[in-house]
Each structure stands twice: as structure tokens, then as C-alpha cells.
């Protein structure tokens, strides 16, 4: 059964990456990728929490603890993904580009 879940997850990841690539063939927006990752991770964490609740209702404490621990790991990943700062696209303003390459920076010594 675990192999089936792994296969389904791989298929979902592959489909999502293809959809992202197809929707942005030339200009991939990393903020869109981040948002989609967060949506999938939130759904996955919720599913694990539901499994933990079901196992607890059945009296299977060990299984419930496992599902709950996994959901906490996923929440940690959500926090990491949320903290990633997506760089802004390069400025199209030529004056700003000249200022940044002129060497007037205090770091350029």
C-alpha cells in the first residue's frame, strides 16, 4: 500500500511540475511555485492530521503518534518554504542598472 501512495505522490508532483512549466514556459514565476507548494503541503499536513485522529479513535496510539509526528514535520517544511524570500525580477529601468554597476558602492573598494 505504501508503494501505491509513493507512486501517487510522485505522479502528483510530476503533474504539478508539468502544469507549472506549461503555464509559464518562458518566464517561471517563483512566487507561483512557492504558493503551489504551500497549498500542496497544507493539504498533505491536513490529511496526516486526519489520519492521526482516525487512528486515535481506533485506539491505535502508536499509529496516531506516527501520523501526528509526520504532520508536524510537514508543518516545519511549510514554515521553511514560507520563509524563502523570492527575489524580485530584474528591473527594466536602465538607470537603476547603471547605478548598480557604476562602482559607487561602499563595498567596492
C-alpha positions as CSV (number, residue, x, y, z in Angstrom):
1,X,0.0,0.0,0.0
2,X,2.9,2.3,0.8
3,X,4.3,1.9,-2.8
4,X,0.9,2.9,-4.1
5,X,0.9,6.1,-2.0
6,X,4.5,6.8,-3.1
7,X,3.6,6.3,-6.8
8,X,0.5,8.6,-6.4
9,X,2.6,11.3,-4.8
10,X,5.3,11.1,-7.5
11,X,2.6,11.3,-10.1
12,X,1.0,14.4,-8.5
13,X,4.4,16.1,-8.2
14,X,5.2,15.3,-11.8
15,X,1.8,16.6,-13.0
16,X,2.1,19.8,-10.9
17,X,5.6,20.5,-12.2
18,X,4.4,20.0,-15.8
19,X,1.5,22.3,-15.2
20,X,3.8,25.0,-13.8
21,X,6.2,24.6,-16.7
22,X,3.4,24.7,-19.2
23,X,1.7,27.7,-17.7
24,X,5.0,29.7,-17.6
25,X,7.1,28.3,-20.5
26,X,9.4,31.3,-20.8
27,X,9.1,33.2,-17.5
28,X,8.8,31.0,-14.5
29,X,7.4,32.9,-11.5
30,X,9.0,31.5,-8.4
31,X,6.3,33.0,-6.2
32,X,3.7,30.9,-8.1
33,X,5.8,27.8,-7.4
34,X,6.1,28.7,-3.8
35,X,2.3,29.3,-3.4
36,X,1.5,26.0,-5.1
37,X,4.0,24.2,-2.9
38,X,2.4,25.7,0.2
39,X,-1.1,24.6,-1.0
40,X,0.0,21.0,-1.5
41,X,1.9,20.9,1.8
42,X,-1.1,22.3,3.7
43,X,-3.3,19.6,2.2
44,X,-0.8,16.9,3.0
45,X,-0.5,18.1,6.6
46,X,-4.2,18.2,7.0
47,X,-4.5,14.6,5.6
48,X,-1.9,13.4,8.1
49,X,-3.7,15.1,10.9
50,X,-7.0,13.4,9.8
51,X,-5.2,10.0,9.7
52,X,-3.8,10.7,13.2
53,X,-7.4,11.5,14.5
54,X,-8.8,8.3,12.9
55,X,-6.0,6.2,14.4
56,X,-6.6,7.7,17.8
57,X,-10.3,7.0,17.6
58,X,-9.5,3.3,16.8
59,X,-7.3,3.2,19.9
60,X,-4.1,2.8,17.9
61,X,-1.9,5.2,19.8
62,X,1.4,4.3,18.1
63,X,-0.1,4.8,14.6
64,X,-1.7,8.1,15.7
65,X,1.6,9.4,17.1
66,X,3.3,8.5,13.8
67,X,0.8,10.3,11.7
68,X,0.9,13.3,14.1
69,X,4.7,13.4,14.0
70,X,4.7,13.4,10.2
71,X,2.1,16.2,10.2
72,X,4.5,18.2,12.5
73,X,7.4,17.6,10.1
74,X,5.3,18.8,7.2
75,X,4.3,22.0,9.2
76,X,8.1,22.6,9.7
77,X,8.6,22.3,6.0
78,X,5.7,24.8,5.5
79,X,7.5,27.2,7.7
80,X,10.7,26.8,5.8
81,X,9.0,27.2,2.4
82,X,7.1,30.3,3.8
83,X,10.4,31.9,4.9
84,X,12.0,31.6,1.5
85,X,12.3,35.1,0.1
86,X,11.6,35.1,-3.6
87,X,13.9,37.6,-5.4
88,X,12.2,40.4,-7.3
89,X,12.5,40.2,-11.1
90,X,15.4,42.3,-12.6
91,X,14.5,45.9,-13.0
92,X,13.7,47.0,-16.6
93,X,14.8,50.6,-15.7
94,X,18.2,51.2,-17.4
95,X,19.1,54.0,-14.9
96,X,18.9,51.6,-11.9
97,X,21.1,49.1,-13.7
98,X,23.7,51.8,-14.3
99,X,23.7,52.8,-10.7
100,X,24.2,49.3,-9.5
101,X,27.1,48.7,-11.9
102,X,28.8,52.1,-11.6
103,X,31.1,51.0,-8.8
104,X,29.9,53.7,-6.4
105,X,29.1,51.1,-3.9
106,X,30.7,51.4,-0.5
107,X,31.6,47.7,-0.8
108,X,33.6,48.3,-4.0
109,X,37.0,49.4,-2.6
